[in-house]
Amino acid sequence: MNIIEYENYQEKKERGHSNFPYITYPCSIPLDFSKVPLHWHDEMELIYIKKGQGIVTVDYLPYHVASGDILIIVPGRLHSIEQEKEFSMEYENIIFEPAFLLPRQADICATNYFQPLFYNQLNIPEYLPTCCRYHREAARYLDQADFLCQHRPPAYEISVKAQLLQFFYVLFTHLDHSADAASSSQKPAASEPALCQTAPAHRKQARSMEKAKLISKHIENHYARQLTIKEMAQVCSLSQSHFMKFFKSVFGMPFIPYLREYRLIMASRLLLTSSSSILEIAEKTGFENLSYFNRSFKAMYGQTPREFRDHGLHSS
């Protein structure tokens, strides 16, 4: 189960497959899970903080977010979500395919705005804190889309798409149009808070992020089987010693503890969203020894897998 499947599991169970590729679901850290590990995907993602505070990292840049803040995750961007100190955070994930905003036959909206955005040729603000002067306007369209998805009046899909287009209209109209529209960077407007703007990546950082993306995607796709440092080093064309230094600098801990934590996070979600036995979940998430899985899980979550499942099911 990869990150997107892991995040969307409940939504897919409830709705099944749909030709309306716009998914909204609430999450809570640490109630639902302790963190969302560093990952990337081809879908567009909006993270809308509803309550509390936490940390969202986008392409190595950490944002200390709080209620009302919005983050725009363009396809291909590395990102993670984690708890900040003892605080909890409730947030909403909105995920949709880029094609949702692209017509079958290219028009000026696609060629001038959305295609450059999705191919990283055009940057929009990736972080909208509540202090942004256009935050309220942008948030209003997401709130209306939420209302429509909850109540589903006739033809609500048309209006949801319209709200999303209006949301991006707000973002695009606050770009610095004195710069080349195809530029990969935008100069911050003098009146805007610096936090509302993205910064161009240096070549070294860009290479580093490409290696990090290779690593995270390989872990995502293969964490359930044995993964060695030698294999991981080969994935990103580094020596084993260089890989270990690089991994710790980017992911914040050595590879082996990170892989164990990643597996435990995946196991925690399966405990709450599947009927598989604890042994089956241990095996599905890369633990060959059930006793080791139980000890590791309790060390991380303060409960045995069975206690964690029972508590989660009774509180839902």
N, C-alpha and C positions, 0 to 999 in steps of 0.2 A: 504494500500500500504506500503510494508516494504522498508527498505533502498535500497536494490538492485533493486527492482522494480522502486523505485523513481529515482534512478540514471540512470537506463537503459530505462526509459519510451520512450524517443524519438527514441532511437536506435531500440527498438522493433517495434515501429510504422513504421519506415522506412523500415526495413528489414523483419519483421515477424520472425517466429521461424526458426531456422537454425540448421543443423547438423554440423555446423562449429562453435564451442563454443568459439570464440575469438572475443571480442567486444572492439572497440576503439572509444572513443568519447571525444570531447573537453569540458572543463568546465572553468568557470571564476568566481572568487570571488572578489568583491561582485556583479558583473553584473548579473550572473545567479541566485545566491543565496548567502545569507550572510555567511553560514557555512554548513558543513556536520557534523551532531551531532555524538558523540561517538557511535560506533556500531561495529559489527563483522559479518562475514559471512563465508560460507564454500568455497567460490570461492577464487582463487588467484587474487591479484590485484597489478598492477604496477602503480605508480603515477609519471608522468614525467613532471617536471615543465618546461614550455615553455617561460614564461615571468613574470617579476615582482617578488614578494616575499610574503611569508605567513608562516603559522605554520601548520605542520602536526605532530600529536601526535600518537605514536605507543606504546601500553602497558605502558601508563603513561609517556613515554619519549618524550618531545617536541623537534622537529627539526625545526629550523628556516631555511627555504628552500628558494632557489633563482633559477633563470633561469639556466637550465641544470641539476639540481639535480634530482636524481631518488630514489624512495623509493619502496622497495619490501615488500608487505604485505602478509605474509603467512596465509593460512586459519586459522580462529580462533583468530587472533590477534585483540585486541581492537584498533580502530583508529578513528581519526577525522581530519577535515581540517577546518581551519578558517583564517580569515583575520588578518594581523598583522598591527596594528595601522591604518594609512590612506592608506597603500599600497594596490594595487590590484594584483591579481595573475591569470595568465592563465596556465592551466595545462591539461594534457591528462590522462585520465583513461584507462587503459588496463585491462580488466577483462576476465578471462577464467577459465573453470572448471579444477581441478587438473587432471581429467581423460584425458584431452587433451594431456597431456605429458606421460601418462601411457599406455603401450601396453596391449592388452587383456590377453596375456600370459606374465607373469612376466619375465623380463630379468635383466641383471646386472645393467642396467641404472635405472630401477625401484627399485630394491631391495637395491642397494648401495647408491642411491642418492635421487630420488624423493619421494619414500615412507617414508624414514626417515625424509625428509624435511617436508612433509605434516603432519606427525605425531609428529612433534616437537622433534624428536630424533637427528636432525642434524640442525645446524644453519648456515645460510649464512649471509653475510652482509645485513642489512635491509636498510641501507642508503648509497647511493653513491653520495657524493658531487662531484663537478667538480674537486676538488683537488686530488681525488683518482687517482693513477697512471694508473689504468685500466678502469677508467670511460669512456674515449673516445672510447675504444674498445667495451665496453658493450653497450654504447649509439648508436654506429654505427648499431648494429643489430636491435635495436628498431626503428631507423630511416628508415632502409630498410624495415622492416615489415610495417611501416606506409605508405611508398611509394607504396608497393604492395597492401595494402588494399584500398588506394585511387584510383589506376589505374586498379586494378583487371585484370591483363593479364591472359591468359589461364594458368590453373594449379597454380594460385597464392597461393592457400591454402597450397600447398606442401612447397613452399618457405617460407611462413609466419611461418609455424611450424618449419622449419629448422632454421630460424632466431631466433626464441624463444629458441630453443635448444642450439644454439650457445651463446645466451645471458647467459643462465644458465651455460654453459660450462665455460665461463669467471669467473662467481661467484664461481663455485665449484673448479676451479683450483687455487683460491686464499685463500682457506681454509688452516689452519695450519695442515698439514698432520702428524705432529708429535704426535698429539692428537688422541685419539680413534675416528674413523669416526662416531661411533654411539653416541658419547657424545653430550649432550645437549648444550654444550658451546664450543667456539673456542677461543684459545689464540690469541690475536692480533699480527700480524707480526710486528717486530720492526720497519720496514720501512713504515708501513701503518699509516695514521692518525687514531686517536682513534675513530673519528666519523664514520669510515667505519665498525665498529665492533659492534656486539650485545653483551649484558652482560647477564649472567645467573640470573634468578629471584630468590630471596630469598623465602623461604617457605611462610613467611608472605605475601610477595608481591604476590606470586602465588595464595594464598587463596583470597586475596583482589581482584585480577583480575577475579577470578572465580565468585565471588559475583557480581562484576561490569558487567560481561558478562550476568549473569542471569537477572540483572536489565535492562540492555540496550535492551536485546532481548524481555523482557516482555513489555517494553515501545513500542518497534518497532511493536510488534504484536497486542497490545491492546490500543494504544494511542487514538483511535477514540471513545472509550467508557470511562465511568467514571472510574478513577483510584484513589484509596485512599492510603494514607500513610500506613494504616493498611495492605492493600493487598500487597503493595510493600515490606513492612517489612517481611511479611510471605514468599514472593518469595525467599528471600535470608536468611531466618531463623535468623532474627535479631529482637530485640525489636524495637518499633517505635522510641524511642529516639535515640537508637544506629543507626538505619537506617538513620535518618535525619542527624546525624553527619557524618556518612560514606558517604552518598550521596553528601553532600556539599564538603567534602574533595576530592572526586574523580571527580565529575562532575563540580565543580567550582561554583555552586550556589544551593540554596535550591530546593527541588523537584518540588514544585508547579510552580515557575517561569520557571524552566527548561522544564517542561511538556508543559507549554503554548508556550514557544519559539519553542519547537520541533514541536508542532501542526502548528504553524505559518509558519515554514520553509516548512513543507509538503504542506500547503495550497498555499504558494507562487509558488511551482512547479506545482501544479494542475491548478492554474490560467493561467499558460503559456502553459501547455501541454494538457489540456482537454477543452472540450466545455461545461462542467457542469456549471450551474448557480452559482453565488456567494453564494446563500443560500445553495445549494447542497454541495458546497465545504466546507462551514462552518460546516455543519452537518457531512460530511465525515471525517473531521479532529478533531472532538470532541467538537465543539462549539455548545451549545444548543441555545444560544442567538445571533442573527445576529448583534444586536447593539454592544454587547460586542466584538464580532469578529472584526467588523469594527474598533472600538476604539483601540483594541489591535494591529491589523495589522498596523494601521497608526502610533501608538506609536513606533513600531519596524522598519517599512520601510519608514516612512515619507510620505506615500501615502495611499490613500484608496485602498481596493482590486481592485476596478474598474479602478482607475488610474494606478495601478501597472500592471494590465492586458493590458490596452490600450497602455501604454508606451512600455511594452515588445513586444507586437505584432507589433507595428509600427517600432521598432528598429531591428526586426529580418529579 
